C-alpha cells in the first residue's frame, strides 16, 4: 500500500484554499480516523476514498464493505496503517503549531528619532539631509513615543539634521519622556552650536547625555568638512563645561574620513574627557549621500578599512573609545525619521508607527539586534549609573 494511492483527492486541494491550514487539518483527521476504523474492522481503507465523492461521508453498512474486501495480508496492512496514522498525527501537530505560532517582534530598546532634516551646518558626508522641513506636531510626536515605550523602548536619542533648531520641541519631548513615560535615558546628538545655557537651565534635568560632533581639533579641517565656519571648537569647549555644571554626561562623536584619519587627537580628547568617544567610519547611504545628484556626496570622504583601523589603533587606549566601522554600523541602528517611519539603509522606509503601530512597522525593515548589542549599544546611559545596566536585555 502506498501513501499517495490512499490519500483522498480533496486533501491536496486544501493546500491552495485561502483557509487551507484548517481545511487540511480537518481532512487529515478524517483520513486518520478512517484508517483507525479499518484497523478495527480489518478492512483496507482504500475503498472508502475511491468510492466516495465526499471524504467526510463514512459507509453505514459495514457488511457491504466486507463483501468487497481483498485478500490481503492483515499484519502487513496493520503495519502500514499504523505508520500512516503516525505520519498524519505528526502533520496535524506541525500545522497546529504553525497556525498558533506568533512572530516574536524585536524590542526597540534604543531608538534614534531624527526629528528634522534641517541643519545649520553643511557637513559633506551627512546622510539625513534637508529634503523637507517637515516636523511633527508635538502631540503626534508624544503619541508615537508612547507607542515606542509600550513596545519596550528604554532610551530615546534625538538627532537630525540639527535637533536644536527646535529647542522647545526637543525640550518638551525630553520632559515628556522622563516624567510621563519614565524612560531610562534621553540623549541629544547635536553639533553644539545652538545649545544655549537657558535651554539646559529649563530642560537639563530631563537629559542624560549630550553627544557633540567633533571631527577635528584643527578648525581649518572642520571648515573643509563643512562643520561650522571657524568657531566650532570654541562652542564645543563651552558646551562641555555647561554639561558638567548640569550633571549631563558628555559624549563626543567623530566621523573618521579622508581629511582627519591621520590626525592625532589623543591629547585633545583626554583634555575634554568625555565619558564615551564614538568614532564612525564615514558611511555612504544609497539615495542619501552617494552621488553628485544627492544633496551631499560622501564618496569624496571615503577611506579604506585599513585607514580607519590605522586611526583606531592610534586612539584605542583612550578611556571610553568606541570604534564603529561600516560593517558594524549597518543595520544596527533603529532610526525613526521625521514622519516616524523606520528607515532601512537606502531602501523604502516603513509606514509611520502612527498609522500601523510599532510592531507592524518594524516588520518591514531589518534591524540587527545582535549587532546592536555587539557594538556596545547598551551601556551606562543614565545620569545615575544603574547596577543592572548590563542586564537591560535578557538574550
BANU-75157 format. One record per residue (C-alpha): residue number from 0; z, x, y. Coordinates in pm, 1 decimal. Example, Ala and Ser with C-alpha at 12.3 -4.5 7.8 and 13.67 -1.06 7.14 Angstrom:
BANU-75157
<site n="0" up="780.0" east="1230.0" north="-450.0"/>
<site n="1" up="714.0" east="1367.0" north="-106.0"/>
end
This chain:
BANU-75157
<site n="0" up="0.0" east="0.0" north="0.0"/>
<site n="1" up="-89.0" east="141.5" north="341.2"/>
<site n="2" up="77.5" east="55.3" north="668.1"/>
<site n="3" up="-243.2" east="-30.0" north="856.3"/>
<site n="4" up="-354.3" east="-267.3" north="580.8"/>
<site n="5" up="-34.4" east="-464.6" north="602.0"/>
<site n="6" up="2.4" east="-486.3" north="980.3"/>
<site n="7" up="-53.4" east="-829.2" north="1136.0"/>
<site n="8" up="-364.5" east="-815.8" north="1352.2"/>
<site n="9" up="-180.5" east="-957.0" north="1654.1"/>
<site n="10" up="74.5" east="-677.0" north="1668.7"/>
<site n="11" up="-173.1" east="-431.7" north="1821.1"/>
<site n="12" up="-259.8" east="-684.7" north="2089.3"/>
<site n="13" up="97.9" east="-674.5" north="2208.8"/>
<site n="14" up="40.9" east="-325.2" north="2348.0"/>
<site n="15" up="-207.1" east="-449.6" north="2609.2"/>
<site n="16" up="-21.5" east="-761.1" north="2714.6"/>
<site n="17" up="147.6" east="-745.0" north="3057.3"/>
<site n="18" up="476.0" east="-804.5" north="2876.3"/>
<site n="19" up="368.8" east="-603.8" north="2576.2"/>
<site n="20" up="702.3" east="-442.2" north="2513.6"/>
<site n="21" up="874.2" east="-772.8" north="2447.3"/>
<site n="22" up="584.6" east="-929.3" north="2251.6"/>
<site n="23" up="558.6" east="-624.5" north="2031.0"/>
<site n="24" up="931.8" east="-625.7" north="1975.4"/>
<site n="25" up="924.6" east="-991.8" north="1864.7"/>
<site n="26" up="634.9" east="-940.6" north="1624.1"/>
<site n="27" up="788.9" east="-628.2" north="1477.9"/>
<site n="28" up="1098.7" east="-832.4" north="1396.0"/>
<site n="29" up="881.9" east="-1094.2" north="1222.0"/>
<site n="30" up="695.5" east="-821.6" north="1038.8"/>
<site n="31" up="1015.3" east="-656.6" north="916.2"/>
<site n="32" up="1162.5" east="-996.1" north="820.3"/>
<site n="33" up="858.1" east="-1080.0" north="610.5"/>
<site n="34" up="890.2" east="-754.4" north="417.3"/>
<site n="35" up="1256.5" east="-818.2" north="355.7"/>
<site n="36" up="1166.9" east="-1162.4" north="220.4"/>
<site n="37" up="908.9" east="-1000.0" north="-3.5"/>
<site n="38" up="1173.1" east="-763.1" north="-136.2"/>
<site n="39" up="1397.6" east="-1056.0" north="-226.6"/>
<site n="40" up="1127.1" east="-1270.4" north="-387.9"/>
<site n="41" up="940.8" east="-977.6" north="-544.6"/>
<site n="42" up="624.6" east="-1076.3" north="-353.4"/>
<site n="43" up="380.1" east="-848.0" north="-176.3"/>
<site n="44" up="372.3" east="-941.3" north="194.5"/>
<site n="45" up="0.3" east="-862.3" north="229.8"/>
<site n="46" up="-97.0" east="-1225.0" north="156.8"/>
<site n="47" up="138.5" east="-1354.6" north="425.4"/>
<site n="48" up="-55.5" east="-1191.5" north="705.3"/>
<site n="49" up="-407.9" east="-1205.6" north="575.8"/>
<site n="50" up="-398.5" east="-1581.7" north="519.3"/>
<site n="51" up="-209.9" east="-1689.4" north="830.1"/>
<site n="52" up="-365.1" east="-1703.0" north="1175.6"/>
<site n="53" up="-16.0" east="-1717.7" north="1325.0"/>
<site n="54" up="217.9" east="-1437.1" north="1208.0"/>
<site n="55" up="520.1" east="-1639.0" north="1314.8"/>
<site n="56" up="442.1" east="-1901.9" north="1050.9"/>
<site n="57" up="600.2" east="-1844.7" north="709.7"/>
<site n="58" up="494.5" east="-2028.1" north="395.1"/>
<site n="59" up="717.2" east="-2314.2" north="293.2"/>
<site n="60" up="616.1" east="-2325.7" north="-69.5"/>
<site n="61" up="720.9" east="-2009.9" north="-249.9"/>
<site n="62" up="564.0" east="-2128.3" north="-574.7"/>
<site n="63" up="217.6" east="-2120.4" north="-415.5"/>
<site n="64" up="265.7" east="-1752.6" north="-335.7"/>
<site n="65" up="385.4" east="-1677.8" north="-688.8"/>
<site n="66" up="59.5" east="-1814.1" north="-822.5"/>
<site n="67" up="-132.6" east="-1553.5" north="-620.2"/>
<site n="68" up="90.0" east="-1256.0" north="-693.4"/>
<site n="69" up="-98.5" east="-949.7" north="-804.6"/>
<site n="70" up="18.9" east="-744.2" north="-1095.1"/>
<site n="71" up="179.6" east="-458.3" north="-900.3"/>
<site n="72" up="443.9" east="-208.8" north="-982.3"/>
<site n="73" up="766.5" east="-355.5" north="-844.3"/>
<site n="74" up="954.7" east="-30.2" north="-797.5"/>
<site n="75" up="671.0" east="131.8" north="-600.5"/>
<site n="76" up="636.7" east="-182.9" north="-395.3"/>
<site n="77" up="1005.1" east="-181.7" north="-314.1"/>
<site n="78" up="994.3" east="183.5" north="-205.7"/>
<site n="79" up="702.8" east="114.8" north="28.3"/>
<site n="80" up="876.9" east="-191.4" north="163.4"/>
<site n="81" up="1197.0" east="-4.0" north="241.8"/>
<site n="82" up="1010.3" east="278.7" north="414.3"/>
<site n="83" up="810.9" east="38.0" north="627.7"/>
<site n="84" up="1118.1" east="-166.2" north="718.8"/>
<site n="85" up="1299.1" east="150.1" north="828.2"/>
<site n="86" up="999.0" east="251.5" north="1040.0"/>
<site n="87" up="991.0" east="-92.1" north="1200.4"/>
<site n="88" up="1361.4" east="-74.6" north="1280.4"/>
<site n="89" up="1305.6" east="265.5" north="1439.6"/>
<site n="90" up="1021.6" east="125.1" north="1651.6"/>
<site n="91" up="1244.5" east="-160.7" north="1766.0"/>
<site n="92" up="1518.9" east="81.9" north="1869.1"/>
<site n="93" up="1274.3" east="302.0" north="2062.2"/>
<site n="94" up="1121.6" east="9.8" north="2250.2"/>
<site n="95" up="1462.7" east="-133.9" north="2323.7"/>
<site n="96" up="1589.2" east="192.3" north="2469.1"/>
<site n="97" up="1279.3" east="243.0" north="2680.6"/>
<site n="98" up="1294.2" east="-112.7" north="2802.8"/>
<site n="99" up="1653.0" east="-73.1" north="2914.1"/>
<site n="100" up="1637.2" east="285.0" north="3036.8"/>
<site n="101" up="1696.4" east="325.2" north="3409.0"/>
<site n="102" up="1539.5" east="606.6" north="3610.5"/>
<site n="103" up="1801.2" east="843.2" north="3746.7"/>
<site n="104" up="1721.2" east="891.5" north="4113.4"/>
<site n="105" up="1803.4" east="1221.1" north="4283.7"/>
<site n="106" up="2108.0" east="1218.3" north="4510.4"/>
<site n="107" up="2009.8" east="1306.1" north="4870.0"/>
<site n="108" up="2324.2" east="1510.3" north="4923.6"/>
<site n="109" up="2185.1" east="1705.0" north="5222.0"/>
<site n="110" up="1916.4" east="1557.4" north="5446.9"/>
<site n="111" up="1723.8" east="1717.6" north="5732.4"/>
<site n="112" up="1641.4" east="1449.5" north="5988.2"/>
<site n="113" up="1352.9" east="1569.8" north="6206.3"/>
<site n="114" up="1408.8" east="1301.3" north="6466.4"/>
<site n="115" up="1135.1" east="1416.5" north="6704.4"/>
<site n="116" up="824.2" east="1630.7" north="6714.0"/>
<site n="117" up="862.2" east="1712.3" north="7083.8"/>
<site n="118" up="980.4" east="2058.9" north="7183.2"/>
<site n="119" up="1017.2" east="2265.8" north="7499.7"/>
<site n="120" up="915.2" east="2583.3" north="7314.0"/>
<site n="121" up="581.3" east="2676.0" north="7157.2"/>
<site n="122" up="665.9" east="2880.9" north="6850.4"/>
<site n="123" up="335.9" east="2970.6" north="6688.3"/>
<site n="124" up="444.5" east="2901.0" north="6330.1"/>
<site n="125" up="616.8" east="2563.3" north="6383.0"/>
<site n="126" up="533.1" east="2315.9" north="6103.7"/>
<site n="127" up="662.3" east="1996.0" north="6269.0"/>
<site n="128" up="455.1" east="1986.1" north="6584.9"/>
<site n="129" up="412.8" east="1724.5" north="6856.9"/>
<site n="130" up="157.0" east="1485.4" north="6710.7"/>
<site n="131" up="358.8" east="1197.9" north="6855.9"/>
<site n="132" up="651.3" east="1146.6" north="7093.0"/>
<site n="133" up="796.2" east="860.8" north="6887.0"/>
<site n="134" up="1169.2" east="838.5" north="6834.7"/>
<site n="135" up="1352.4" east="560.8" north="6650.5"/>
<site n="136" up="1569.2" east="307.9" north="6832.7"/>
<site n="137" up="1932.6" east="411.7" north="6795.7"/>
<site n="138" up="2034.1" east="110.2" north="6587.5"/>
<site n="139" up="1744.9" east="162.6" north="6344.6"/>
<site n="140" up="1848.3" east="525.3" north="6304.8"/>
<site n="141" up="2204.5" east="416.3" north="6228.5"/>
<site n="142" up="2076.9" east="171.4" north="5968.6"/>
<site n="143" up="1872.3" east="444.6" north="5798.9"/>
<site n="144" up="2164.1" east="687.4" north="5796.4"/>
<site n="145" up="2384.9" east="417.6" north="5644.5"/>
<site n="146" up="2132.1" east="374.9" north="5363.5"/>
<site n="147" up="2135.4" east="750.3" north="5302.2"/>
<site n="148" up="2514.5" east="754.9" north="5292.5"/>
<site n="149" up="2511.4" east="475.2" north="5033.1"/>
<site n="150" up="2265.1" east="682.6" north="4828.7"/>
<site n="151" up="2500.8" east="983.0" north="4827.1"/>
<site n="152" up="2433.5" east="1184.3" north="5144.1"/>
<site n="153" up="2720.6" east="1417.1" north="5236.5"/>
<site n="154" up="2554.0" east="1635.8" north="5500.2"/>
<site n="155" up="2309.1" east="1549.2" north="5778.4"/>
<site n="156" up="2116.8" east="1809.1" north="5974.4"/>
<site n="157" up="1943.4" east="1713.1" north="6299.8"/>
<site n="158" up="1620.4" east="1903.2" north="6358.8"/>
<site n="159" up="1286.4" east="1863.7" north="6534.1"/>
<site n="160" up="1086.2" east="1957.2" north="6730.3"/>
<site n="161" up="1384.2" east="2018.9" north="6950.8"/>
<site n="162" up="1652.0" east="1756.2" north="6882.7"/>
<site n="163" up="1841.6" east="1840.8" north="7200.2"/>
<site n="164" up="1561.5" east="1691.5" north="7407.2"/>
<site n="165" up="1751.9" east="1371.0" north="7321.5"/>
<site n="166" up="2117.5" east="1476.3" north="7359.4"/>
<site n="167" up="2258.2" east="1123.2" north="7393.6"/>
<site n="168" up="2071.8" east="1009.2" north="7080.1"/>
<site n="169" up="2193.5" east="1308.4" north="6878.5"/>
<site n="170" up="2547.6" east="1282.7" north="7010.4"/>
<site n="171" up="2585.9" east="912.7" north="6933.1"/>
<site n="172" up="2445.2" east="958.3" north="6583.6"/>
<site n="173" up="2678.9" east="1253.0" north="6524.0"/>
<site n="174" up="2971.9" east="1034.5" north="6629.3"/>
<site n="175" up="2849.0" east="753.5" north="6401.2"/>
<site n="176" up="2808.9" east="989.5" north="6104.0"/>
<site n="177" up="3161.9" east="1121.8" north="6136.7"/>
<site n="178" up="3359.2" east="814.4" north="6242.1"/>
<site n="179" up="3169.3" east="534.1" north="6066.2"/>
<site n="180" up="3001.7" east="699.7" north="5767.6"/>
<site n="181" up="3259.4" east="970.5" north="5705.0"/>
<site n="182" up="3004.6" east="1243.5" north="5631.6"/>
<site n="183" up="3144.3" east="1581.0" north="5535.9"/>
<site n="184" up="2909.4" east="1772.4" north="5763.6"/>
<site n="185" up="2691.7" east="1713.9" north="6068.9"/>
<site n="186" up="2479.5" east="2002.5" north="6192.5"/>
<site n="187" up="2210.0" east="2065.8" north="6451.9"/>
<site n="188" up="1922.4" east="2314.2" north="6436.9"/>
<site n="189" up="1820.9" east="2399.2" north="6791.3"/>
<site n="190" up="1653.7" east="2670.7" north="6994.8"/>
<site n="191" up="1970.7" east="2664.3" north="7206.2"/>
<site n="192" up="1806.2" east="2626.7" north="7543.3"/>
<site n="193" up="1911.1" east="2264.0" north="7602.9"/>
<site n="194" up="2265.6" east="2257.4" north="7464.6"/>
<site n="195" up="2488.8" east="2200.9" north="7766.6"/>
<site n="196" up="2866.4" east="2251.8" north="7789.6"/>
<site n="197" up="2903.0" east="1883.0" north="7884.6"/>
<site n="198" up="2736.4" east="1779.6" north="7559.8"/>
<site n="199" up="2980.7" east="1977.8" north="7348.9"/>
<site n="200" up="3274.3" east="1857.3" north="7556.7"/>
<site n="201" up="3178.8" east="1498.1" north="7469.0"/>
<site n="202" up="3038.7" east="1527.8" north="7118.3"/>
<site n="203" up="3150.1" east="1870.3" north="6993.6"/>
<site n="204" up="3431.7" east="1727.7" north="6780.9"/>
<site n="205" up="3172.8" east="1541.9" north="6570.8"/>
<site n="206" up="2962.9" east="1852.5" north="6499.7"/>
<site n="207" up="3044.2" east="2102.0" north="6225.3"/>
<site n="208" up="2759.9" east="2352.1" north="6261.4"/>
<site n="209" up="2509.9" east="2452.9" north="6526.5"/>
<site n="210" up="2224.9" east="2667.3" north="6395.7"/>
<site n="211" up="2031.1" east="2853.2" north="6663.1"/>
<site n="212" up="1688.4" east="3002.3" north="6607.2"/>
<site n="213" up="1658.2" east="3368.7" north="6694.5"/>
<site n="214" up="1361.9" east="3566.5" north="6562.3"/>
<site n="215" up="1415.0" east="3887.6" north="6752.7"/>
<site n="216" up="1661.3" east="4071.6" north="6971.9"/>
<site n="217" up="1369.4" east="4201.8" north="7172.2"/>
<site n="218" up="1277.6" east="3947.4" north="7440.5"/>
<site n="219" up="914.2" east="4057.3" north="7450.1"/>
<site n="220" up="881.4" east="3977.0" north="7080.2"/>
<site n="221" up="1033.5" east="3632.5" north="7134.4"/>
<site n="222" up="779.6" east="3561.8" north="7408.4"/>
<site n="223" up="495.5" east="3678.4" north="7182.8"/>
<site n="224" up="614.2" east="3442.7" north="6910.5"/>
<site n="225" up="646.2" east="3156.6" north="7158.8"/>
<site n="226" up="1024.1" east="3128.7" north="7150.3"/>
<site n="227" up="1110.4" east="3091.4" north="7516.5"/>
<site n="228" up="988.9" east="3255.0" north="7833.2"/>
<site n="229" up="1215.9" east="3553.5" north="7865.7"/>
<site n="230" up="1570.0" east="3414.1" north="7872.2"/>
<site n="231" up="1619.0" east="3312.6" north="7511.0"/>
<site n="232" up="1870.2" east="3583.2" north="7421.1"/>
<site n="233" up="2088.6" east="3509.1" north="7722.1"/>
<site n="234" up="2114.5" east="3140.3" north="7629.2"/>
<site n="235" up="2164.7" east="3234.7" north="7265.0"/>
<site n="236" up="2466.4" east="3450.7" north="7350.1"/>
<site n="237" up="2616.7" east="3189.6" north="7582.5"/>
<site n="238" up="2592.6" east="2920.4" north="7317.6"/>
<site n="239" up="2768.8" east="3143.9" north="7067.0"/>
<site n="240" up="3068.2" east="3163.5" north="7299.5"/>
<site n="241" up="3074.6" east="2788.4" north="7370.0"/>
<site n="242" up="3059.9" east="2703.6" north="6999.8"/>
<site n="243" up="3355.0" east="2929.4" north="6933.8"/>
<site n="244" up="3554.0" east="2751.0" north="7206.1"/>
<site n="245" up="3492.1" east="2414.5" north="7038.4"/>
<site n="246" up="3556.7" east="2537.0" north="6684.1"/>
<site n="247" up="3195.2" east="2477.6" north="6581.4"/>
<site n="248" up="3053.6" east="2703.3" north="6313.1"/>
<site n="249" up="2770.3" east="2918.1" north="6446.9"/>
<site n="250" up="2468.3" east="2985.2" north="6230.5"/>
<site n="251" up="2154.4" east="3188.7" north="6301.4"/>
<site n="252" up="1806.8" east="3108.5" north="6168.8"/>
<site n="253" up="1538.6" east="3377.3" north="6171.9"/>
<site n="254" up="1173.9" east="3332.9" north="6075.3"/>
<site n="255" up="1053.1" east="3666.7" north="5942.4"/>
<site n="256" up="690.1" east="3717.8" north="6041.3"/>
<site n="257" up="428.2" east="3974.7" north="6134.2"/>
<site n="258" up="592.7" east="4051.2" north="6468.9"/>
<site n="259" up="950.1" east="4110.6" north="6355.3"/>
<site n="260" up="958.9" east="4210.2" north="5987.2"/>
<site n="261" up="1004.8" east="4578.6" north="6078.1"/>
<site n="262" up="1283.2" east="4514.6" north="6328.7"/>
<site n="263" up="1636.5" east="4632.6" north="6252.4"/>
<site n="264" up="1871.4" east="4352.1" north="6358.5"/>
<site n="265" up="2186.4" east="4472.9" north="6187.2"/>
<site n="266" up="2381.9" east="4581.8" north="6494.0"/>
<site n="267" up="2297.8" east="4271.7" north="6698.1"/>
<site n="268" up="2369.9" east="4025.5" north="6418.8"/>
<site n="269" up="2702.6" east="4190.3" north="6340.7"/>
<site n="270" up="2796.4" east="4160.8" north="6708.3"/>
<site n="271" up="2714.7" east="3788.6" north="6707.9"/>
<site n="272" up="2896.2" east="3745.0" north="6373.0"/>
<site n="273" up="2751.1" east="3412.6" north="6256.2"/>
<site n="274" up="2918.5" east="3256.0" north="5953.6"/>
<site n="275" up="2570.8" east="3225.1" north="5799.8"/>
<site n="276" up="2241.9" east="3403.0" north="5877.9"/>
<site n="277" up="1942.7" east="3245.2" north="5712.7"/>
<site n="278" up="1616.9" east="3441.2" north="5706.1"/>
<site n="279" up="1299.6" east="3248.3" north="5620.2"/>
<site n="280" up="966.0" east="3393.4" north="5521.7"/>
<site n="281" up="714.6" east="3234.5" north="5758.9"/>
<site n="282" up="566.5" east="2931.3" north="5583.2"/>
<site n="283" up="221.5" east="2774.9" north="5614.1"/>
<site n="284" up="219.1" east="2397.2" north="5557.3"/>
<site n="285" up="-108.8" east="2222.5" north="5483.8"/>
<site n="286" up="-221.2" east="1997.1" north="5766.4"/>
<site n="287" up="59.7" east="2104.9" north="5998.7"/>
<site n="288" up="17.2" east="2471.3" north="6092.0"/>
<site n="289" up="-257.6" east="2606.2" north="5868.6"/>
<site n="290" up="-570.2" east="2636.3" north="6085.6"/>
<site n="291" up="-718.3" east="2650.3" north="6433.2"/>
<site n="292" up="-764.3" east="2272.8" north="6429.9"/>
<site n="293" up="-390.4" east="2205.5" north="6399.3"/>
<site n="294" up="-160.5" east="2232.2" north="6699.1"/>
<site n="295" up="-12.4" east="2552.0" north="6555.5"/>
<site n="296" up="-172.8" east="2817.6" north="6336.9"/>
<site n="297" up="87.0" east="3005.5" north="6135.4"/>
<site n="298" up="-172.1" east="3203.9" north="5941.2"/>
<site n="299" up="-166.6" east="3475.3" north="6208.3"/>
<site n="300" up="206.2" east="3526.0" north="6146.5"/>
<site n="301" up="189.5" east="3553.7" north="5767.0"/>
<site n="302" up="346.2" east="3850.4" north="5590.0"/>
<site n="303" up="334.3" east="3958.6" north="5228.0"/>
<site n="304" up="617.4" east="3908.3" north="4982.2"/>
<site n="305" up="678.3" east="4282.7" north="4985.5"/>
<site n="306" up="707.0" east="4287.6" north="5364.2"/>
<site n="307" up="959.1" east="4006.0" north="5351.2"/>
<site n="308" up="1150.9" east="4191.1" north="5081.4"/>
<site n="309" up="1148.2" east="4502.5" north="5298.2"/>
<site n="310" up="1319.0" east="4308.7" north="5578.1"/>
<site n="311" up="1571.8" east="4152.3" north="5340.6"/>
<site n="312" up="1661.8" east="4478.3" north="5171.5"/>
<site n="313" up="1741.1" east="4626.7" north="5510.4"/>
<site n="314" up="1976.6" east="4343.6" north="5609.3"/>
<site n="315" up="2118.2" east="4221.4" north="5278.3"/>
<site n="316" up="2460.5" east="4384.7" north="5325.5"/>
<site n="317" up="2544.0" east="4172.8" north="5630.8"/>
<site n="318" up="2805.6" east="3902.6" north="5570.7"/>
<site n="319" up="2654.3" east="3556.1" north="5541.9"/>
<site n="320" up="2298.2" east="3681.9" north="5490.4"/>
<site n="321" up="2075.4" east="3434.3" north="5302.8"/>
<site n="322" up="1711.0" east="3509.1" north="5221.3"/>
<site n="323" up="1460.4" east="3230.5" north="5167.8"/>
<site n="324" up="1113.6" east="3338.8" north="5052.9"/>
<site n="325" up="832.8" east="3084.0" north="5034.0"/>
<site n="326" up="884.1" east="3004.9" north="4666.3"/>
<site n="327" up="1247.9" east="2912.7" north="4732.7"/>
<site n="328" up="1179.2" east="2703.1" north="5042.5"/>
<site n="329" up="904.8" east="2489.5" north="4893.1"/>
<site n="330" up="1030.7" east="2156.1" north="4763.1"/>
<site n="331" up="1398.8" east="2245.3" north="4806.7"/>
<site n="332" up="1443.8" east="2072.7" north="5143.6"/>
<site n="333" up="1475.2" east="1697.7" north="5176.9"/>
<site n="334" up="1302.4" east="1627.8" north="5508.0"/>
<site n="335" up="1305.6" east="1294.6" north="5687.5"/>
<site n="336" up="1058.0" east="1254.8" north="5974.0"/>
<site n="337" up="1081.7" east="1056.7" north="6297.8"/>
<site n="338" up="990.4" east="734.0" north="6113.8"/>
<site n="339" up="1249.5" east="805.0" north="5843.5"/>
<site n="340" up="985.2" east="887.4" north="5584.8"/>
<site n="341" up="1041.6" east="1168.9" north="5336.9"/>
<site n="342" up="787.8" east="1448.0" north="5380.3"/>
<site n="343" up="616.4" east="1610.4" north="5083.6"/>
<site n="344" up="488.1" east="1950.9" north="5199.9"/>
<site n="345" up="148.7" east="1850.0" north="5332.9"/>
<site n="346" up="100.0" east="1553.1" north="5100.8"/>
<site n="347" up="128.9" east="1193.0" north="5213.8"/>
<site n="348" up="481.7" east="1100.6" north="5325.7"/>
<site n="349" up="683.4" east="830.2" north="5158.2"/>
<site n="350" up="724.4" east="483.9" north="5302.3"/>
<site n="351" up="1010.3" east="456.3" north="5550.6"/>
<site n="352" up="1352.8" east="414.7" north="5396.0"/>
<site n="353" up="1399.8" east="131.5" north="5646.6"/>
<site n="354" up="1123.6" east="-59.2" north="5466.1"/>
<site n="355" up="1164.9" east="28.1" north="5098.1"/>
<site n="356" up="1509.6" east="183.8" north="5067.8"/>
<site n="357" up="1611.3" east="538.4" north="4978.6"/>
<site n="358" up="1558.7" east="524.9" north="4601.7"/>
<site n="359" up="1200.4" east="399.6" north="4616.2"/>
<site n="360" up="1109.6" east="637.4" north="4899.3"/>
<site n="361" up="1241.8" east="934.1" north="4701.4"/>
<site n="362" up="1031.8" east="839.4" north="4400.3"/>
<site n="363" up="709.8" east="911.0" north="4591.2"/>
<site n="364" up="794.7" east="1270.4" north="4689.4"/>
<site n="365" up="902.4" east="1578.9" north="4498.7"/>
<site n="366" up="1240.2" east="1731.0" north="4578.8"/>
<site n="367" up="1360.4" east="2014.6" north="4359.3"/>
<site n="368" up="1735.8" east="1959.7" north="4332.4"/>
<site n="369" up="1788.2" east="2266.0" north="4113.4"/>
<site n="370" up="1606.6" east="2485.4" north="4363.5"/>
<site n="371" up="1818.3" east="2331.4" north="4639.1"/>
<site n="372" up="2132.0" east="2444.0" north="4457.4"/>
<site n="373" up="1980.1" east="2780.5" north="4363.9"/>
<site n="374" up="1903.1" east="2869.5" north="4726.5"/>
<site n="375" up="2263.6" east="2803.9" north="4827.9"/>
<site n="376" up="2209.2" east="2456.2" north="4967.5"/>
<site n="377" up="2576.4" east="2373.4" north="4909.7"/>
<site n="378" up="2827.6" east="2585.8" north="5098.9"/>
<site n="379" up="3135.3" east="2551.0" north="5322.6"/>
<site n="380" up="2960.7" east="2325.5" north="5570.5"/>
<site n="381" up="3255.3" east="2163.6" north="5746.7"/>
<site n="382" up="3480.9" east="2297.7" north="6019.3"/>
<site n="383" up="3774.6" east="2271.7" north="5780.2"/>
<site n="384" up="3688.9" east="2451.7" north="5456.6"/>
<site n="385" up="3736.0" east="2220.4" north="5158.5"/>
<site n="386" up="3890.4" east="2359.6" north="4843.1"/>
<site n="387" up="3639.1" east="2162.9" north="4638.4"/>
<site n="388" up="3335.5" east="2265.7" north="4843.1"/>
<site n="389" up="3184.5" east="2441.6" north="4543.3"/>
<site n="390" up="3218.8" east="2124.8" north="4334.1"/>
<site n="391" up="3029.2" east="1877.8" north="4550.7"/>
<site n="392" up="2782.6" east="1812.8" north="4273.3"/>
<site n="393" up="2855.2" east="1778.9" north="3905.0"/>
<site n="394" up="2542.7" east="1927.7" north="3744.4"/>
end
